[in-house]
């Protein structure tokens, strides 16, 4: 309640009303929406034309000029409720998030990016475990077949280099050598 009083807000009959600064709060809300629309559009690398197309495809027809006037016009074009819902849907954010201060939204954007990072990290941990198991199986096979151990090591290096895009040259084993023969039929000595 202290925060609400500091902002000039009070509660009345279970609802929130804006005291002394009613008009200023309302204008800041409109300003927040305009700044947020521009921030979300730019974060996605969309032009105003692209955003207008996406809104229209989603069933909220709006032209490029209207998007520009909402973001930058003097005076700014107001956003009606249906359009606000359209922007929220196209950006895949909540309506509350759309009308809140962009600084808070930037935090939400960072949280989304962090969630994406965490998901990618988890996938990389699983992939690393799978890779370690596969490497251990290759190493065990090499230990069981010492004549192939060096070849397996060279092939692992080659696979890693190819995956990394390096220009790696594999060792040239003479044809007929145990390494080349073992490669041609690795199961022959299993």
Secondary structure, DSSP 8 states (H G I E B T S, - for coil): -HHHHHTTEEEETTEEEE-TTHHHHHHHHHHHHHHHHHHHHHHTT--HHHHHHHHHHTT----HHHHHHHHH-SS-----HHHHHHHHHHHT--HHHHHS-HHHHHHHHHHHHHHHHHHHHHHHHHHHHHHHHHHHHHHHHHHHSHHHHHHHHHHHHHHHHHHHT---------TTSHHHHHHHTGGGG-
